[in-house]
């Protein structure tokens, strides 16, 4: 470009990517060039900034820099044209606003500067002097406040960095389950600094083919996967202040590092419906990445489905994200690519559970990541969403991670039997057993009781006794031989088809007793000669006792 005094009209693209600033600073537009801003460009930027879009915030900063250059005498800045009408805005998808910008260039005999390929080519057809500037140039860092790259906040033991307006930078350091929070700087962060850093992060993500802008919400939330860094940027109204949180996987483990028995490793190789549970930061994603490596080494086709593609998986694994606004499309594509295993990070909403279930029933091996405090809690999240009898067909292995270690592995199997604690053999029903895969012992029984699905812990052999009427289950430990403190007795609740039987020592027969549940008086009754109290299952008291049994509340009596 020559140093002609012809005015330059900029369109929205070169304001957003800040290339206009570099052209001015390098003198490509001549000495003290005249820059024309169309009211249409200003309106577009204002609209995007009001919606808290990153592009609008970046472009607004560019406009402020241009205004400062005008005050410094570096450029002549002039606005031209009128704001767009509602009709023009509605027609914008067909190129109406771009056409209005070209008309302004013609009207003012201006040279158009754009980073939009189509805009540049149409302008050339219309014989408008035009300069096309590559869009993938980095934003002009000199126009931004000096600020470290996000990676400079991390050292080898940093798990995550927390930058918030009004406080100094913080970092979480250590290993999953054993970490500490440290100050990593004395400077109080301002919104100006954080917005500048956010702009740099977005610019880097757009330029890097291995980085992604996963979520960009108008309410003020942005999620970026910048190489290995998962970065969440929030602004008002979503948050009360500007905040940037960056998380980086600290370590990469192989399955051998978990020191699992050969039996468990073989189980994981063959399992096709896996849930990996644990609390946030427990190390679930690290374990899932190790599983992915195991499946790749077994010559399996592995894909991932992630809301934010941050799993550190081998290059043979393709990472997908859900297709927004197209229910069912993601599953259709996954079935077309025929994976042996799909890693689903994470299963949280009802739709996620439906996708996991549909894919599993279609024959695809599934590994789902679930936030849960125990392995059985992860199973319970499926109970309200699928039929109980289908659970073992959908889930066959549950791995619970705690502090970066495999704490428990459960398996599921379906049988027909009388659940523990129910005496009447006629009440046999389908029961899903959750068993410890290492020992083979059943730890929980899942079955229907009336209209409810009960998840009942199974007591060990020392706590189980058998009677003529069937198996009994002790809920409160062995009963005392006589009243404690003179008049306190405990019961074994036993369930028949129509009644709940509270059993105690026969020597209290024909005595009046006050029954307490969870420390609160509930009712009075007379103990039979056999030492039993019989309560109807459908009575209000019976329903209260059943609730106490499900919630493991203590049931005891006071002899009067």
C-alpha positions as semicolon CSV with decimal commas, in nm:
position;residue;x (nm);y (nm);z (nm)
1;X;0,000;0,000;0,000
2;X;0,119;0,352;-0,080
3;X;0,113;0,663;0,134
4;X;-0,185;0,806;-0,055
5;X;-0,418;1,030;0,142
6;X;-0,712;0,822;0,030
7;X;-0,929;0,738;0,336
8;X;-0,944;0,380;0,458
9;X;-1,278;0,222;0,553
10;X;-1,247;-0,076;0,787
11;X;-1,503;-0,351;0,824
12;X;-1,583;-0,548;1,139
13;X;-1,338;-0,833;1,071
14;X;-1,018;-0,625;1,090
15;X;-1,143;-0,452;1,405
16;X;-1,208;-0,785;1,579
17;X;-0,874;-0,941;1,483
18;X;-0,695;-0,607;1,551
19;X;-0,505;-0,619;1,222
20;X;-0,596;-0,252;1,160
21;X;-0,381;-0,155;1,461
22;X;-0,075;-0,333;1,323
23;X;-0,121;-0,174;0,978
24;X;-0,126;0,172;1,138
25;X;0,168;0,107;1,371
26;X;0,388;-0,033;1,092
27;X;0,312;0,265;0,871
28;X;0,148;0,056;0,598
29;X;-0,130;0,315;0,563
30;X;0,101;0,614;0,536
31;X;0,159;0,907;0,772
32;X;-0,146;1,008;0,977
33;X;-0,397;0,807;0,768
34;X;-0,767;0,885;0,770
35;X;-0,962;0,591;0,911
36;X;-1,336;0,569;0,846
37;X;-1,564;0,377;1,080
38;X;-1,907;0,288;0,948
39;X;-2,195;0,319;1,193
40;X;-2,283;-0,035;1,084
41;X;-1,947;-0,162;1,214
42;X;-1,993;0,025;1,542
43;X;-2,346;-0,118;1,582
44;X;-2,224;-0,475;1,520
45;X;-1,946;-0,438;1,778
46;X;-2,182;-0,280;2,031
47;X;-2,427;-0,567;1,988
48;X;-2,159;-0,833;2,038
49;X;-2,011;-0,655;2,341
50;X;-2,356;-0,624;2,502
51;X;-2,396;-1,000;2,461
52;X;-2,061;-1,048;2,642
53;X;-1,912;-1,219;2,337
54;X;-1,533;-1,234;2,334
55;X;-1,523;-1,097;1,979
56;X;-1,725;-0,792;2,081
57;X;-1,507;-0,722;2,385
58;X;-1,188;-0,752;2,178
59;X;-1,330;-0,526;1,905
60;X;-1,443;-0,268;2,160
61;X;-1,086;-0,254;2,291
62;X;-0,965;-0,196;1,934
63;X;-1,206;0,098;1,891
64;X;-1,081;0,253;2,216
65;X;-0,722;0,216;2,093
66;X;-0,814;0,387;1,763
67;X;-0,970;0,673;1,958
68;X;-0,653;0,707;2,165
69;X;-0,446;0,714;1,843
70;X;-0,665;0,998;1,718
71;X;-0,603;1,198;2,037
72;X;-0,229;1,135;2,002
73;X;-0,238;1,269;1,645
74;X;-0,140;0,934;1,494
75;X;-0,453;0,905;1,277
76;X;-0,761;1,096;1,166
77;X;-1,072;0,907;1,279
78;X;-1,415;0,973;1,131
79;X;-1,750;0,793;1,152
80;X;-1,969;0,769;0,841
81;X;-2,315;0,648;0,744
82;X;-2,620;0,563;0,951
83;X;-2,697;0,287;1,198
84;X;-2,858;-0,017;1,037
85;X;-3,235;-0,047;1,034
86;X;-3,420;-0,347;1,177
87;X;-3,493;-0,467;0,824
88;X;-3,123;-0,452;0,731
89;X;-3,032;-0,645;1,045
90;X;-3,288;-0,915;0,964
91;X;-3,145;-0,942;0,611
92;X;-2,785;-0,960;0,739
93;X;-2,751;-1,341;0,693
94;X;-2,783;-1,279;0,319
95;X;-2,506;-1,015;0,327
96;X;-2,710;-0,694;0,358
97;X;-2,484;-0,522;0,615
98;X;-2,167;-0,612;0,422
99;X;-2,329;-0,457;0,112
100;X;-2,402;-0,138;0,309
101;X;-2,036;-0,119;0,418
102;X;-1,923;-0,146;0,054
103;X;-2,170;0,130;-0,038
104;X;-2,007;0,353;0,228
105;X;-1,666;0,282;0,073
106;X;-1,795;0,388;-0,270
107;X;-1,970;0,696;-0,135
108;X;-1,657;0,821;0,043
109;X;-1,409;0,714;-0,229
110;X;-1,243;0,503;0,039
111;X;-1,010;0,204;0,028
112;X;-1,179;-0,096;0,197
113;X;-0,974;-0,306;0,441
114;X;-1,119;-0,646;0,535
115;X;-1,027;-0,996;0,655
116;X;-1,344;-1,143;0,504
117;X;-1,269;-1,338;0,182
118;X;-1,619;-1,297;0,041
119;X;-1,633;-0,926;0,125
120;X;-1,298;-0,871;-0,050
121;X;-1,397;-1,064;-0,364
122;X;-1,738;-0,894;-0,398
123;X;-1,570;-0,554;-0,351
124;X;-1,326;-0,640;-0,630
125;X;-1,620;-0,728;-0,858
126;X;-1,774;-0,390;-0,772
127;X;-1,442;-0,214;-0,855
128;X;-1,391;-0,095;-0,497
129;X;-1,020;-0,056;-0,399
130;X;-0,971;-0,329;-0,142
131;X;-0,697;-0,479;0,072
132;X;-0,746;-0,827;0,211
133;X;-0,560;-0,891;0,539
134;X;-0,505;-1,248;0,661
135;X;-0,732;-1,326;0,954
136;X;-0,502;-1,572;1,129
137;X;-0,244;-1,315;1,230
138;X;-0,211;-1,290;1,605
139;X;-0,389;-0,997;1,772
140;X;-0,158;-0,704;1,824
141;X;-0,002;-0,779;2,162
142;X;0,150;-0,431;2,185
143;X;-0,200;-0,287;2,199
144;X;-0,274;-0,503;2,506
145;X;-0,141;-0,466;2,862
146;X;0,171;-0,672;2,921
147;X;0,065;-0,995;3,091
148;X;0,220;-1,344;3,126
149;X;0,102;-1,631;2,908
150;X;-0,125;-1,867;3,102
151;X;0,148;-2,134;3,103
152;X;0,378;-1,902;3,300
153;X;0,153;-1,940;3,606
154;X;0,223;-2,316;3,618
155;X;0,517;-2,501;3,770
156;X;0,569;-2,882;3,767
157;X;0,340;-2,943;4,068
158;X;0,059;-2,699;3,982
159;X;-0,283;-2,859;3,931
160;X;-0,482;-2,545;3,855
161;X;-0,454;-2,165;3,851
162;X;-0,730;-1,933;3,975
163;X;-0,726;-1,570;3,861
164;X;-1,006;-1,344;3,981
165;X;-1,067;-0,973;3,967
166;X;-0,991;-0,805;4,300
167;X;-0,756;-1,069;4,446
168;X;-0,401;-1,189;4,384
169;X;-0,334;-1,502;4,171
170;X;-0,386;-1,839;4,342
171;X;-0,270;-2,188;4,246
172;X;-0,365;-2,535;4,364
173;X;-0,050;-2,746;4,402
174;X;0,016;-3,108;4,491
175;X;-0,148;-3,428;4,367
176;X;-0,516;-3,528;4,346
177;X;-0,650;-3,571;4,698
178;X;-0,344;-3,410;4,860
179;X;-0,316;-3,050;4,748
180;X;-0,267;-2,705;4,897
181;X;-0,366;-2,356;4,785
182;X;-0,086;-2,100;4,743
183;X;-0,055;-1,733;4,647
184;X;0,160;-1,709;4,334
185;X;0,173;-1,332;4,302
186;X;0,133;-1,013;4,502
187;X;-0,038;-0,799;4,238
188;X;-0,414;-0,750;4,277
189;X;-0,571;-0,847;3,945
190;X;-0,798;-0,602;3,763
191;X;-1,074;-0,662;3,508
192;X;-0,855;-0,482;3,252
193;X;-0,568;-0,729;3,303
194;X;-0,794;-1,035;3,296
195;X;-0,978;-0,921;2,983
196;X;-0,641;-0,873;2,813
197;X;-0,531;-1,223;2,913
198;X;-0,867;-1,364;2,799
199;X;-0,827;-1,196;2,460
200;X;-0,481;-1,349;2,422
201;X;-0,611;-1,694;2,518
202;X;-0,889;-1,674;2,259
203;X;-0,653;-1,548;1,991
204;X;-0,412;-1,835;2,057
205;X;-0,695;-2,090;2,053
206;X;-0,824;-1,965;1,717
207;X;-0,478;-1,983;1,562
208;X;-0,370;-2,321;1,703
209;X;-0,524;-2,617;1,513
210;X;-0,487;-2,834;1,826
211;X;-0,686;-2,592;2,044
212;X;-1,060;-2,533;2,060
213;X;-1,314;-2,281;2,186
214;X;-1,558;-2,534;2,328
215;X;-1,826;-2,304;2,472
216;X;-1,888;-1,933;2,414
217;X;-2,207;-1,831;2,594
218;X;-2,372;-1,491;2,564
219;X;-2,429;-1,490;2,942
220;X;-2,055;-1,448;3,000
221;X;-1,907;-1,800;3,015
222;X;-1,634;-1,924;2,780
223;X;-1,456;-2,261;2,786
224;X;-1,131;-2,302;2,592
225;X;-0,913;-2,608;2,544
226;X;-0,570;-2,453;2,480
227;X;-0,348;-2,754;2,412
228;X;-0,329;-2,932;2,750
229;X;-0,486;-2,643;2,943
230;X;-0,861;-2,639;3,008
231;X;-0,951;-2,274;3,065
232;X;-1,283;-2,136;3,190
233;X;-1,339;-1,762;3,149
234;X;-1,638;-1,606;3,325
235;X;-1,772;-1,252;3,328
236;X;-2,084;-1,079;3,463
237;X;-2,373;-1,157;3,454
238;X;-2,268;-1,524;3,476
239;X;-2,021;-1,444;3,756
240;X;-1,995;-1,148;3,990
241;X;-1,647;-1,062;3,861
242;X;-1,409;-1,149;3,580
243;X;-1,241;-1,483;3,655
244;X;-1,008;-1,718;3,468
245;X;-0,956;-2,075;3,588
246;X;-0,697;-2,291;3,412
247;X;-0,656;-2,664;3,480
248;X;-0,373;-2,884;3,356
249;X;-0,333;-3,261;3,393
250;X;-0,043;-3,300;3,632
251;X;0,051;-3,658;3,556
252;X;-0,012;-3,926;3,294
253;X;-0,046;-4,278;3,429
254;X;-0,058;-4,620;3,270
255;X;-0,286;-4,893;3,401
256;X;0,019;-5,071;3,547
257;X;0,073;-4,770;3,776
258;X;-0,253;-4,849;3,958
259;X;-0,112;-5,185;4,076
260;X;-0,430;-5,376;3,995
261;X;-0,444;-5,753;4,023
262;X;-0,425;-5,953;3,701
263;X;-0,785;-6,060;3,758
264;X;-0,904;-5,698;3,764
265;X;-0,701;-5,603;3,457
266;X;-0,853;-5,893;3,264
267;X;-1,195;-5,777;3,378
268;X;-1,133;-5,426;3,245
269;X;-1,012;-5,567;2,912
270;X;-1,340;-5,756;2,869
271;X;-1,584;-5,515;3,038
272;X;-1,817;-5,335;2,799
273;X;-2,030;-5,121;3,029
274;X;-1,792;-4,939;3,264
275;X;-1,863;-4,653;3,503
276;X;-1,570;-4,463;3,654
277;X;-1,690;-4,277;3,963
278;X;-1,529;-4,038;4,206
279;X;-1,547;-3,689;4,348
280;X;-1,420;-3,386;4,148
281;X;-1,040;-3,394;4,130
282;X;-1,014;-3,757;4,244
283;X;-0,833;-3,866;3,927
284;X;-1,118;-4,009;3,716
285;X;-0,999;-3,856;3,388
286;X;-0,643;-3,980;3,447
287;X;-0,773;-4,334;3,498
288;X;-0,998;-4,313;3,189
289;X;-0,699;-4,199;2,981
290;X;-0,509;-4,506;3,106
291;X;-0,805;-4,724;3,004
292;X;-0,801;-4,567;2,657
293;X;-0,434;-4,659;2,624
294;X;-0,515;-5,017;2,732
295;X;-0,785;-5,050;2,467
296;X;-0,560;-4,903;2,196
297;X;-0,289;-5,155;2,288
298;X;-0,555;-5,427;2,252
299;X;-0,609;-5,308;1,890
300;X;-0,952;-5,163;1,965
301;X;-1,109;-4,865;1,786
302;X;-1,157;-4,601;2,057
303;X;-1,344;-4,269;2,043
304;X;-1,425;-4,015;2,312
305;X;-1,735;-3,801;2,359
306;X;-1,649;-3,500;2,576
307;X;-1,820;-3,173;2,655
308;X;-1,470;-3,026;2,678
309;X;-1,207;-3,227;2,490
310;X;-0,943;-3,238;2,763
311;X;-0,868;-3,610;2,803
312;X;-0,499;-3,686;2,746
313;X;-0,542;-3,984;2,514
314;X;-0,315;-4,154;2,255
315;X;-0,315;-4,007;1,903
316;X;-0,504;-4,312;1,773
317;X;-0,810;-4,196;1,971
318;X;-1,041;-3,944;1,804
319;X;-1,208;-3,696;2,040
320;X;-1,564;-3,584;1,960
321;X;-1,786;-3,322;2,122
322;X;-2,169;-3,335;2,120
323;X;-2,342;-3,173;1,823
324;X;-2,551;-2,896;1,978
325;X;-2,907;-2,848;1,860
326;X;-2,921;-3,187;1,686
327;X;-3,052;-3,452;1,930
328;X;-2,946;-3,801;1,828
329;X;-2,701;-3,684;1,562
330;X;-2,395;-3,749;1,779
331;X;-2,499;-4,110;1,846
332;X;-2,571;-4,165;1,476
333;X;-2,221;-4,052;1,380
334;X;-2,059;-4,263;1,653
335;X;-2,242;-4,571;1,527
336;X;-2,131;-4,496;1,170
337;X;-1,762;-4,493;1,270
338;X;-1,810;-4,828;1,447
339;X;-1,599;-4,785;1,763
340;X;-1,521;-5,078;1,988
341;X;-1,520;-4,843;2,287
342;X;-1,651;-4,492;2,348
343;X;-1,525;-4,293;2,647
344;X;-1,804;-4,061;2,768
345;X;-1,679;-3,772;2,982
346;X;-1,899;-3,698;3,163
347;X;-2,240;-3,864;3,218
348;X;-2,443;-3,606;3,410
349;X;-2,776;-3,503;3,254
350;X;-3,070;-3,728;3,166
351;X;-2,974;-3,693;2,799
352;X;-2,621;-3,815;2,879
353;X;-2,762;-4,124;3,053
354;X;-2,988;-4,190;2,753
355;X;-2,696;-4,167;2,511
356;X;-2,483;-4,399;2,727
357;X;-2,771;-4,649;2,751
358;X;-2,857;-4,639;2,379
359;X;-2,495;-4,684;2,273
360;X;-2,443;-4,968;2,519
361;X;-2,758;-5,153;2,408
362;X;-2,644;-5,104;2,047
363;X;-2,339;-5,316;2,132
364;X;-2,076;-5,042;2,171
365;X;-1,841;-5,074;2,466
366;X;-1,893;-4,770;2,690
367;X;-1,680;-4,610;2,961
368;X;-1,871;-4,335;3,143
369;X;-1,730;-4,082;3,390
370;X;-1,971;-4,003;3,676
371;X;-1,938;-3,771;3,975
372;X;-2,028;-3,984;4,277
373;X;-1,903;-4,036;4,631
374;X;-1,906;-4,417;4,605
375;X;-1,941;-4,689;4,344
376;X;-2,300;-4,775;4,443
377;X;-2,396;-4,405;4,422
378;X;-2,290;-4,411;4,057
379;X;-2,528;-4,703;3,994
380;X;-2,811;-4,523;4,175
381;X;-2,790;-4,237;3,925
382;X;-2,902;-4,486;3,657
383;X;-3,187;-4,637;3,862
384;X;-3,435;-4,353;3,806
385;X;-3,356;-4,348;3,433
386;X;-3,361;-4,713;3,323
387;X;-3,555;-5,024;3,420
388;X;-3,391;-5,200;3,712
389;X;-3,372;-5,536;3,533
390;X;-3,171;-5,379;3,250
391;X;-2,894;-5,248;3,477
392;X;-2,658;-5,548;3,436
393;X;-2,705;-5,531;3,057
394;X;-2,599;-5,165;3,057
395;X;-2,339;-5,160;3,337
396;X;-2,117;-5,455;3,417
397;X;-1,827;-5,286;3,601
398;X;-1,807;-4,985;3,834
399;X;-1,462;-4,848;3,922
400;X;-1,446;-4,599;4,209
401;X;-1,145;-4,365;4,224
402;X;-1,036;-4,192;4,544
403;X;-0,726;-3,974;4,583
404;X;-0,591;-4,100;4,251
405;X;-0,620;-4,470;4,344
406;X;-0,869;-4,742;4,254
407;X;-1,061;-4,782;4,579
408;X;-1,329;-5,031;4,473
409;X;-1,450;-5,231;4,173
410;X;-1,807;-5,361;4,171
411;X;-1,979;-5,592;3,924
412;X;-2,354;-5,630;3,864
413;X;-2,552;-5,950;3,804
414;X;-2,923;-6,031;3,795
415;X;-3,084;-6,316;3,990
416;X;-3,429;-6,413;4,120
417;X;-3,434;-6,465;4,496
418;X;-3,574;-6,347;4,826
419;X;-3,392;-6,025;4,924
420;X;-3,209;-6,031;5,253
421;X;-3,432;-5,915;5,538
422;X;-3,755;-6,049;5,384
423;X;-3,885;-6,368;5,548
424;X;-4,163;-6,488;5,317
425;X;-4,029;-6,710;5,038
426;X;-4,329;-6,614;4,825
427;X;-4,177;-6,265;4,796
428;X;-3,894;-6,381;4,569
429;X;-3,828;-6,125;4,296
430;X;-3,563;-6,014;4,047
431;X;-3,266;-5,876;4,242
432;X;-2,959;-5,701;4,102
433;X;-2,655;-5,799;4,309
434;X;-2,370;-5,549;4,330
435;X;-2,070;-5,761;4,422
436;X;-1,705;-5,693;4,500
437;X;-1,523;-5,817;4,192
438;X;-1,207;-5,902;4,387
439;X;-1,375;-6,114;4,657
440;X;-1,700;-6,210;4,484
441;X;-1,903;-6,109;4,793
442;X;-2,237;-5,936;4,736
443;X;-2,226;-5,590;4,895
444;X;-2,562;-5,445;4,785
445;X;-2,897;-5,575;4,665
446;X;-3,115;-5,367;4,433
447;X;-3,481;-5,467;4,406
448;X;-3,833;-5,326;4,383
449;X;-4,041;-5,298;4,699
450;X;-4,390;-5,172;4,624
451;X;-4,349;-4,869;4,402
452;X;-3,993;-4,803;4,517
453;X;-3,653;-4,933;4,413
454;X;-3,451;-5,026;4,721
455;X;-3,070;-5,027;4,734
456;X;-2,994;-5,232;5,044
457;X;-2,648;-5,300;5,189
458;X;-2,590;-5,670;5,249
459;X;-2,457;-5,766;5,590
460;X;-2,170;-6,013;5,623
461;X;-2,199;-6,374;5,724
462;X;-2,160;-6,297;6,094
463;X;-2,459;-6,065;6,077
464;X;-2,688;-6,304;5,886
465;X;-2,906;-6,567;6,044
466;X;-3,157;-6,808;5,893
467;X;-3,498;-6,904;6,032
468;X;-3,775;-7,136;5,926
469;X;-3,957;-6,857;5,747
470;X;-3,659;-6,752;5,537
471;X;-3,359;-6,524;5,575
472;X;-3,360;-6,247;5,834
473;X;-3,155;-5,932;5,836
474;X;-3,039;-5,752;6,150
475;X;-3,054;-5,376;6,122
476;X;-2,944;-5,275;6,470
477;X;-2,689;-5,536;6,577
478;X;-2,741;-5,818;6,830
479;X;-3,019;-5,750;7,084
480;X;-2,919;-5,713;7,446
481;X;-3,003;-6,003;7,679
482;X;-3,192;-5,760;7,904
483;X;-3,297;-5,397;7,910
484;X;-3,013;-5,148;7,894
485;X;-3,034;-4,880;8,165
486;X;-3,315;-5,086;8,312
487;X;-3,581;-5,055;8,042
488;X;-3,430;-5,013;7,691
489;X;-3,458;-5,296;7,435
490;X;-3,367;-5,336;7,068
491;X;-3,545;-5,517;6,783
492;X;-3,473;-5,718;6,470
493;X;-3,710;-5,590;6,198
494;X;-3,827;-5,881;5,979
495;X;-4,048;-5,835;5,674
496;X;-4,321;-6,075;5,560
497;X;-4,573;-6,041;5,277
498;X;-4,819;-5,833;5,479
499;X;-4,648;-5,746;5,807
500;X;-4,335;-5,609;5,970
501;X;-4,232;-5,814;6,272
502;X;-4,018;-5,644;6,538
503;X;-3,851;-5,933;6,723
504;X;-3,679;-5,923;7,062
505;X;-3,607;-6,158;7,353
506;X;-3,907;-6,373;7,456
507;X;-3,869;-6,284;7,824
508;X;-4,029;-5,945;7,753
509;X;-4,356;-6,112;7,648
510;X;-4,683;-5,944;7,750
511;X;-4,500;-5,623;7,845
512;X;-4,609;-5,276;7,730
513;X;-4,339;-5,105;7,523
514;X;-4,295;-4,755;7,375
515;X;-4,131;-4,770;7,030
516;X;-3,881;-4,502;6,927
517;X;-3,748;-4,448;6,575
518;X;-3,443;-4,228;6,527
519;X;-3,475;-4,112;6,888
520;X;-3,841;-3,998;6,851
521;X;-4,145;-4,166;7,010
522;X;-4,360;-4,334;6,743
523;X;-4,619;-4,567;6,906
524;X;-4,702;-4,799;7,201
525;X;-4,760;-5,174;7,179
526;X;-4,768;-5,500;7,372
527;X;-4,498;-5,760;7,308
528;X;-4,631;-6,112;7,234
529;X;-4,528;-6,420;7,432
530;X;-4,282;-6,498;7,152
531;X;-4,115;-6,157;7,193
532;X;-4,264;-6,005;6,875
533;X;-4,451;-5,692;6,774
534;X;-4,651;-5,733;6,451
535;X;-4,736;-5,420;6,248
536;X;-4,939;-5,410;5,925
537;X;-4,726;-5,324;5,621
538;X;-4,981;-5,080;5,478
539;X;-5,052;-4,896;5,806
540;X;-4,905;-4,550;5,868
541;X;-4,679;-4,696;6,138
542;X;-4,571;-4,975;5,902
543;X;-4,480;-4,721;5,635
544;X;-4,281;-4,523;5,894
545;X;-4,088;-4,833;5,998
546;X;-4,012;-4,920;5,634
547;X;-3,875;-4,570;5,583
548;X;-3,658;-4,615;5,893
549;X;-3,525;-4,946;5,761
550;X;-3,437;-4,792;5,423
551;X;-3,262;-4,498;5,594
552;X;-3,084;-4,721;5,852
553;X;-3,250;-4,539;6,143
554;X;-3,228;-4,704;6,485
555;X;-3,546;-4,871;6,618
556;X;-3,567;-4,942;6,993
557;X;-3,822;-4,964;7,271
558;X;-3,865;-4,862;7,635
559;X;-4,038;-5,113;7,865
560;X;-4,306;-4,946;8,079
